[in-house]
Amino acid sequence: MAAVVIAAITSCTNTSNPSVLMAAGLLAKKAVTLGLKRQPWVKASLAPGSKVVSDYLAQAKLTPYLDELVF
């Protein structure tokens, strides 16, 4: 059985293709809604590539879901 040990949302291409990061935010929202949690052995990393893309997440009100999953 394999285990996930890292969950990374990171790429400079998010600047030119923000839909990928928005999809990650929507997936995080769904995970939180379903009560899913990040396991303590999973390292999470979020590097959106630019402040503009971070602003997209904030304007869509998706940042709290990523925060809750400890990204």
Helices and strands as residue ranges (DSSP letters): E 6-10, G 12-14, H 18-33, E 43-47, H 51-59, H 63-68
